[in-house]
């Protein structure tokens, strides 16, 4: 399998930046990983704080203690489009992931070309 395809698959399936690390591009790899981790941490913090608000409303009696009431409250919060920071952060995460795949493929293609040139010169000698 070509390095370009394998590196792109690593970045796409395992973790953004893992393909770059496998190719030896440590700075780019850790950069993509860092951005992903920060995005996930902030998104999880926002989700946990929303869940805590719902849990406090259940304990206060504002939301019924049955599955239908809880589901309705969770659905209402999930469909809230007023949170532009969460939406923007999701797009940053997805863009980082996509750029990681493209970057890994590109760096891998460069290394594939170098390996092909080396083998061509060896066979020509």
N, C-alpha and C positions, 0 to 999 in steps of 0.2 A: 504494500500500500504506500502511496506517495505520502511524503511528509506533510504536504499542504492539506490533503484531505484528513489525515489523522489529527493534525493540530487543530483544524477547524472543528472536527468532531469532539475533541477534548474540550475546547472552549464552548461548544454549543451544548454538550450533554453534561459534562462534569461540573465545570465552573468557569465563568468568564475569566480569562487570564491563564488558565491551565495549559492551553495550547502554546502560548508564548513561553511559559516556563519550560515546557518540554523541548521547545526549539532553542532554548538558551537565552532568550530575551527576557532576562529576569526583571529589569526595571519596568518594562511594559506589562509583563505578567502581573507583578505585584501591584501596579497601578490599577489595572482592571479589577483585580481582586479587592483592593481597598475600596474602590468606588462601590462595588457590589455590596460589600459588607456594611458600609455606612448607609447605603440606601435601605437595605433590609432591616438594619437596626432602627432607623427612624420610622420606617413603615410599621414595624412590629410595635414600637412604642406608641404610635398613634392608634393602632388597632387595640392594644391593651387598654389604653385610656378610654376608648369608646366602650369597650366591654365593661370596664369598671363603672362607667356612668349607668349602663343598663343594669348591672348588678345592684348598684345603690338604689335605683328606682324600684327594683323588685323588692329589696329589703324594706324600703319605705312604704311599700304598698301601692305605689303609683302604677305599677304594671302587675297584672295578675300572675299568680304562681302556677300557671298552666302552660302547656307547650304552645298552644295557639297564640296566647298573648306575648310570650317571649319571642316566638318566631316573627310576629308582626313587628315588634320593637326592633329586633335585629335587622329585619328586611328594610325597615324605614331608615335606619342608620346606614345600611349598606347602599341604599339607593340615593343617599344624600349627595347631590352633585355640587354642593356648596364648598366642599373641601378641595380647593384648587391645589393646595400644597401637596396633598396626597396623590392627586392625579399627576401633577408635574413630576413628583418624585418617582412615580411608577414609570413615566415616560423616560426619565433619566436612566433608570435601571435597565429598561428594555433597549434603549439606544446604546448603553454601555455594553450590553450583551451582544447586540448586533455588530457593533464596531470590533468587539473582541474576536468574533468569528471571522469577520472580513480580514482583520489584521493578522490573525493566526494563519489564515489561508495564504495571504500575500507573502508573509515571511517564509512560510513553508514552501511556496512556489519558488521563491528566490533560492532557497537552499536546494530544492530539487534541480533547478537549472545549473547551479554550481556543481552538484554531484554528477549531472549528466555531462557537463563539459569536462570534468576530471576523467570520467570513464571513456569519453570519446578520444581524449588526448592519449590515454593509456593504450587504447586499442589501435590508434593510428601509429604508434611507435613500433 
